[in-house]
C-alpha cells in the first residue's frame, strides 16, 4: 500500500462516517499506517468503495452499514470489528451532519437530528468500545479520536444546532479521557478546515488551480493517524485544530479572571470589578482562531 507504515500494524480501527470526505481520508490514512479498518457509513455503496480502495493498496478493511447514533447499530459496529479482525484498538468518531439555519428560524426536527447524529453518534460507539475495553482489562495503545469543529469552538452564525453538538463533543472528549485512561486509552478531538460535502460549495474551500491545497482532507487525516500511533501515547484530553500544514492546540477552558467580593455583595459590585474579571479579553465574544 502506498505510504504504508508499520506504526499501526496489528491495530484494528473503526471509522464512522468513513465513506466520504474526512472519514474516507481517515480510513485510508489508518490503513496506510498498517491498521485493519472497519469503514462505517449509512450508505453501503460508499463504505464498500472505501474498502475496495484500501484493499487495492494492500490493506485490510471491511464495510459496516448503519446509523451509529442508533444504540444497536453502534453495538453491532464494535461486534463487527471483533468478529472480523479479532480485536479493537482505535475508534475515530467522524459521522456528522449539518442543517444550517438561524436559531430563530430553526425547526425542532432540525435541532434534534443534528444533535442526535453528531453527539449521540459520537457517544454510542464510544460507550460500547469503552465497555469492551473495560471488560478486556487495561491495555496500552487504545485510542478514541473525536471530531469537533471550529463552529463548536468559536462563535459563528446560522448553525446553533451544529455548534452546540460540536461544543458538546469537546466536553465528551474530556470526560471520556478521564474515564477511559484506566483502560489504557487516550481520547482526543480534532477540528479541521477541510473540503467535504458540507463545505465544497463555500467559496473559501474552492480547490486551488495550482499549488498547495490547504483544505484537502488528507491534512486532517495525518493528524488523526499520528494521534492513533505510539508517538501520541502521552497525549490525551486535547483538542487539535488543523488548517493545512498548521496545527494548533485549543483550550482548555480556564478561569481567566477572579475577584473576591465582600460577604454582603450586591450585583452592582460586579460593575466595579469588570476590569479585573475580563482583563485582556473584554466582555464580548471570544476571537475566532486564525490559522489560515
N, C-alpha and C positions, 0 to 999 in steps of 0.2 A: 504494500500500500504506500502511495506517495507520502513522504514526510512521516513514515511510520517510525515511531519511537518505541521505547520499552518501559517508560516510567509508569504506565498503567497496565502493563502486562499482568494477566491473571485477575484483573479487576472486572467487575460486572456493573454496568451503569444503566440507569433509566433516564431517558429524556422525555418529558411530557411536552406535548405540542411540537413534536420533533419532525413533523412532515414538511415544514416550510420555514423560510426565513431564518430567524435566530436559532430555532430548535434544530433545523437541518444542519446549520453550521456547527452547533454544539455536538450533535451526534457524530458528524464526520471528524471533528477535532478529537473527540474522545477515542474514537476508533483508530485514528492515526497515532494516538498515544499507546495503543495496544489493548484497549478495553473492548470487551464484548458489550454490545449496546442493545437495549430494548427501546425501540422507537415507538412511542405512543402518539397517536393522533386521532381526532374524531373522524377524519376521512381515511378509510383503509387504503385507498389508492396512493395517497400522499405518503403514508407511513411505509408502504411496500416499496415505493420508488426510492426512498432514502436507504432502506435496507439493501436494495439492489446496488445502489452506489457504493455502500460500504463493502459489500461482498465483491464487487468488481475491482475494488482496490486491495483486496486480500484480507479484509477484516471479517468480523463475525457480528451478525445482528439478527434481530427478529422483530417483526411488527406486532403491535398491540393496538387494538382499536377501542375507543370509548372515551367518554367524558369523565375526566379524573376528579371532577367535583362531585361525582356520584360515589357514594361510600363503597358500594360493592365493586364498582369498576376499579377504584383505587386499590382495593384489596386484591383483585384479580391481577392487577399490574405487578404487584410485588410477587404474587404467586408465579406469574409467567417467567419472571427473571430467575426465580429459584428452580423452577421445573426445567427451564431450558438450559441454563448455564451453571446451575448448582451453587450459586451464591449471589450476594448483592452487597455492593460496597459504595455505590455512588447514586445519588438522586439529584438530577437537575430539574427543578421545577420551572418550566418555561411557559406552559399553556396560559394564554390570556386573551382577552378581547377588549374592545372599547366601543362605547356607544356615546359619542360626544354630543353634548347639548348643555346650554347654560342651565345652571341649577334651578332657576325659576321657571324653566320650561320642561324640565326632566320628568318623564313618566315613571311611575312606581316600578314598572317592569324593567325599564332601562337601568334603574338603580340596582334592583335585585339581581338581574342577570350578570352584570359586570362584577358585583361584589361576590356573587356565588362562584363564577368561573375563576376569577383572579385569586381571591382569598381562600375560599374553601378548596379550590383546585390546587392550591399550594399545601393546605393543611392536611387534606385527606391522604395523599400519598406519604407525606411525612409521618403521619400518625401510624400507618401500617409498617413502614420501614423501621420506625423507631421501636415498635412493638417486637418486630423480628430481631432487631439488634439487641434489645434488652433480654429477650429470651435466649439468644445465642451466646450471650456473655460478651464482655468487653474485648474489642479487637482494634488496634490502631489502624489508621488509614481510611476510616469511613468518612464520607463527605455528603453534605447537602449544600447545594448552591441554589439560592432563590433568585427570582427576577423581580426587582423593583424597577423604578423609573425616575427620571428627573421630575416627572409630574407628581410623584409621591414625595419628593424631597424639597421642591421649591415651588412657589406659587405660580399658577398658570390660570387660564380661563377657559371654561367650556367643557370641562370633564371632571366634575366633582366626584362622580361615581368611581372613575378610574383613579383619580388622585387619592381618594380615601382608601381604595383597595390596595394601592401600591405603598402608601404610607403604612398601612396595617401590616404589610409583608415585612417591613423593617422591624416592627415590634415582634412579629412572629419569629423572625430570624434570631433576634436576641434571646427570646425565650427558649427556642429550640437549642441554641448554642449552650445555654445554661443547663438545660435538662439532659442533653444527649452527650455532653462531654464525658460523662462517666461511662459511656458505651464506647469511647474511643473515637467519637465523631467530631468533626468541625462543621460549623454551619455559618455560611456567609451569604451575602446578597450582592448582586451586580446590577447596576443601572447602566444603560448604554444608549448612545445615539446611533441608530442603525437603520438601514433601508429595509423595511419589511412591508407586508401588505397594509399595515396600519399607517405607514409614513411615506410610501412610494409616490403618492400624489402631492406631497408637500414640497414646495419649490426648493427649500434648503437641502432636501435629501436627494435631489436630482443627481444622477450619476455623471461625473465629470467626463468631458470628451477625451481628456488625456491627463496623465499624471496620477498621483496617489488618490485613492478613493477612501476618504476618512469614514464613510458610513457603510462600508462593506461589513456585513455581519461577522466575517472571519476575525476581525479585531476583537470583538467581544468574546468569540469562541476561544481565542488564545488565552484570555484571562480565565475563562471557565476551566479550560484544560489545566492550566497552572494551579488553580485552586484545588483541583481534584488530585493533584500529584503530591509526591513526598516532600517537595520543597516548600509546600504550604502547610506542613504538619502543625506549625505553631501559629497559624492564622485562623482565628475564629471570632464570630460576633462582629464582623466587619462589613461595611458597605463600600464597594468599589464603584467608581464612576469612570466609564470608558468612552472616550471620544477619539477614535482612530488610534494613533500612537500615544495619546495622552491618557494616563491613568491616574486617578485621584482617589483619596480615601475621604469619605464623608462622615462627619459626626465625631464622636457620639453626642447625643443630647446632653447638655451640661447646664448647670445653674450659672448663668452669665453675670447676674448681679444679685445683691442681697442687702437688705437694710434691717436693722434692729429697731423696732418701734417701742414706745413706752407701752405699758400694760393696758392702759385705757385709751388706746389709739383710736383715731377717727379716720373715715375714708379720705378726708382732705389731707391727712398726713402723707398719703402716697403721692400727692401732687408735689409736695416739697422734696420727696425722695426720688423723683423721676430721673434726675441726672445720675444718681448712683445706680438705680435699678437698670437703666438702659444705656449705661455708659458704653460708648464705642459702637453701639448698634442702632440707636434710635428706637422709637416705639412703633415703627411701621413694619412693612413686610420685609422678611429676610431677602438678601440678594440672591439672584439666580447664578448658578455656578458658571463660570466662564472657562471652559476647557477647549474651546474651538481653536 
